[in-house]
Amino acid sequence: MSARVLLPWTDIEVPEGIEAAYYDGLGAPPPALDGVEFYVLPYDRGPEPPRLIKDLPSLRVVQALSAGVEALVPLLPAGVRLANGRGLHDLSVAEHTLALIHASQRDLPRWFAQQERREWVREHTRSLADSRVLLVGYGSIGQAIERQLLAAEALVTRVASRARPDAAVHGVAELPSLLPEADIVVLVLPDTPATRGLLGAPELAALPGGALVVNVGRGTAIDTEALLAQTRAGRLRAALDVVDPEPLPADHPLWTVPGVVLTPHIAGGSASFYPRAKKLAADQLRRYARGEELLNLVPPA
């Protein structure tokens, strides 16, 4: 019998009456996949797993485990539904965002370098408490970040694509008036035509001197050359989990700019992600087997 579901892990609970095949995104996929109707994409395995979509003629549902699925939409055949991993990464990304902010505000790279040299030189640093944080992107991940920022007693201003005065959310069109008042700006944005280059040279210049730019969404939201110019001049600082281009070339000057902290797009991949992802996949399979509406369905393009 042909497999009906294709899963990345063998310990996902599969409903009775459904046969599963397994593909973790490493090496070649299993043979005889003509009957696969439901494909749970392996997480963070590069471009090969999505390319398999075109080779599944019976496919009806693709379940992504990432929150951003903009690169998958063009790969979907007509009639195939797409569900994303909304909610799976909220705490992981929030933790990493706060780690990046704390590392920058408390100058941790400096102290790590001193540890290597066995030096004991003390100086007071910035703080997150009482800092004015502009949180750009107020979806589920942004809300999880906000909870941790508020616990740290930061002062948070919410920004989304559209203003929602009833929820104290500003619209992105208000950024020119909001940026000059921000000590820290955090971007949690997908890669869309509306978000690309959102922080360009004029917007970065509008930030006060010493401000920290944090990006945990997509690298394309920031003009890299403009950010490089501002950080090289020592006017701004940056803490980036995503960049443009990505991966950042080894000879790119951003690697060595003082005041810039870089991590390699790992914010969403902590240990808490995997049990949550397996539970979502099992829940979706049960819904599919029963003919119920799936969670996190992405509207057709």
N, C-alpha and C positions, 0 to 999 in steps of 0.2 A: 504494500500500500504506500502511495506517495505521502510524504510528510505534509501536514497541513499548517504547522507553525514552525518557524525557524527562530531559535533562541540563542543568546550569547552565553548563557550559563546553564549547567545541568541541574542546579538546585532550585530552579523556578518551578513552583507548583503548577502542574498542567491538569486541566479539568478532564474528567473521565470522557472517553470517546474521541479525544484529540490526540493525534500522534505528533511527536515533536522530533525535529532534527536540531543539531547544535553547530553553531559557527561562531567562534570567539573573535573573528576578524584577523586572526593570524594564520598564515598558510592558505591552502586552497579550501574553498567551501565543500561541503559534502555533495555527493552526486545525487541525481534523481530528485530534483527540487521542483519539478513541474507542478506538483499539487499544492505548493505552499501558498496559503491565503493570507497569513499573518506573519510579518517579519519584524522582530524586535532587533533593531540595529545594535551591533556591538558599540560600546562607548569608547570614544577617543582612540580609535584605531586607524585614523587616516582616511584616505579617499576610497580605498578598495571596497569596504562593506557597502557603501551607498551605490557603487557601480553595479552591484549584484541585482539591484532592483529591476533593471531592464531584462534580466534573465529569468524572471519569475512570472510566467504567463498567467497564472491563476491568482496573482496577488490582489488582495482587496484592502489590506491595512498595513501601513508602516508605522511602527511605534518607535519614535526617537527617544533617547534618554537624555538629550540635551534640551535646554530651554530655547535656544536659538536654532531655527530650522530653515533659515532663509536659503541656505545652499542646497537643501533637499527638494524644495518646491519644484524647481525646473526638471528634476529627475523623475517626477511621478507620472506614470501613464494616466490617461483619462480614466476617471472612475475610482482611482485608488485614494483612500482616505489617509490622512496623516495626523498623528497625535504626537504632541511633544512631551517633554519631561518637566513641565511646569511644576515647581515646588520641590523637585528632587535636590536642587543645588542651593536652595535658599540659605541654609545654615552654613554650608561649606564656604560659599562665596562671602557671606557676611563675616565669618571668622577671618577669612583671608584679607578681606578689605580692612578690617580693624587691625590686623597684624601689620599690613602695609602702612597704615596711618601711624600706628604706634612706633614702628621702626623708623619712620621719617621724623615724626615729632620729637621722639626721644633720642634721635641720632644714633641708633643702634649700629649702623655700619662703622661709625667712628670708634665705638667702644670695642667692636669685634676686631678691628684692625689693631687697636691698642693691646688687646689681649694677645694677638699674635706676636707683638713686640715686647710683651710683658711690661707695659708702661702703666703707671698709675697717675693719670692727669685728669683732674676733675673740672667739670663746668656744668652749670645749670642749662637746661634745654627748654624747648617749647613743650606744650601740653595739648592733649585733646580736650580736656575739660575746659569749658567756656569758649572753645573755638567755634566760629561761625561756619557751619558746613552746608554747602549747597549740594543737595542730593538730586542729581539729574537722571531720571528714570525711576518711576515710582510704581513698578509692578511688584510681584511677590518677593523678588530678590531685594529690590530697593526697600521694601517695607521691613524685611528681615535685617538689613543693614541699619535702618533707622532705629530699630529696637535696641541694637547694641550701641549705637551712637548716643542715644538718649540715656542708656544705662551709664555711659561714661560722662554724662552731664555736658555733652556738646549741645550747641544751639543749631537745630536743623531747619533748613528751608527746603520744602519739597518742590520739585519741578517735574512735570510730565509733558507729553506732547500737547495736551490741551489743558487750560486752566479749569480747576474744579473748586471754585470759591467755598462751596459747602464743606469741602474736605481740607481746606487750607492748602491747596495745591496750585502752584503757579504754572502758567503755560511757558513753553520753551521760548516763545516770542518775547518774554520778559527778561531773558538772560542779560541783555545789555545793561539793564538797570540793577540786576542782582549780582553780577560778577564783581563789581568794585567793592562790595561789602563782604566778600567771602574770604575766610582764611584758608579753607579747604574746599575744593570742588571734587565731587565723586561722580563719575560717569558709569551708569549701568544700562547701556543702550545696545540694541541689536544693530546689525549692519543693514541699513536701508538707505535709499536715496535721500531721505529727510535727515538722517543722522550723520552722513559722511561729511567730515570736515566741520562738524558743529563747533568745535573749538579750533578756530583758525587764528591767524596772526592778530586780527583786531580783538577777538574775544580774549586771547591770552594776554594781550597788552592791557586789557581792561581790569585784569586781576591786580590786586595790590602787591607790592613787592614782598617777597618771602612766602607767598601763597603756595600751597601744595596742590598739585593736580594728580588725582588718582583715577585710574581707568581699570575696571574689572569687567567691562562689557565686550566691546569690539574695538580693535585698534584704529579702525577707520574713522572713529568719531573725533580723532584729534589729528590736526595737521602736524605730522612728525617733524618736518623741517622747521616749522614755526616754534614748536616746543623745544627742539634742539637749540635754536637760537636763544630762546629765553632762559633755558637752564644753563647753557654754556656761559651766558653773561652773568649768571648768578642771581638773576632777578626772580626766577621761579624755581620751585623744586617739583619733583615728580616721583610717583610710586605707581608702577605699571605692571599689571599682569598680562596685558594684551598690548600689542604694538602693530604698527603698519610701516614696513612689511613684516610678515610673520611666517616663519621664524626670523628673528632679527639677525641679519648677516653678522658673522664674527668680526668683520672689520668696520661695523657701523660705529660711528663716534658716540652714540648714545650710551654704549656700554660703560664708558669710562668718565662720564660727566659727573663731577661732584654734586651731591644732592639728588641724584637719581637712583632709585631702587627698582630693580627689575626682577620679576619672576616669570617663568616660561609657560604662561597660560595654564596654571594649575589650580586656580581658585576653586573650581567646582569639583575637584577629584579627591576629596578627603574620604576617610574611612566611613563616615556617616552616609555617604552617597549610596554605597552598594546595597545594603539591606533595604533602603528605601526604594531603589530602582527595581529590585527583585519583587518587592511587594506590589509596586505599581504594575509591573508586567503581569504578575499573577492575577491581579484584580481585573486588568484589561482582558486577559484571556477568558476569565469567567464571564465577563460581560459579553464578550464576543460569542462564546458558546451558547449563551442564553438569548442571544439576539437583542441585548440591551444596548442603550446608547453608550458609546465609549467616552471616557474622560479626556479632557485636554485636546479635543479635536481642533485642528487649525483650519480656519475658513479657507475655501478654495481661492486661489489667486485671481 
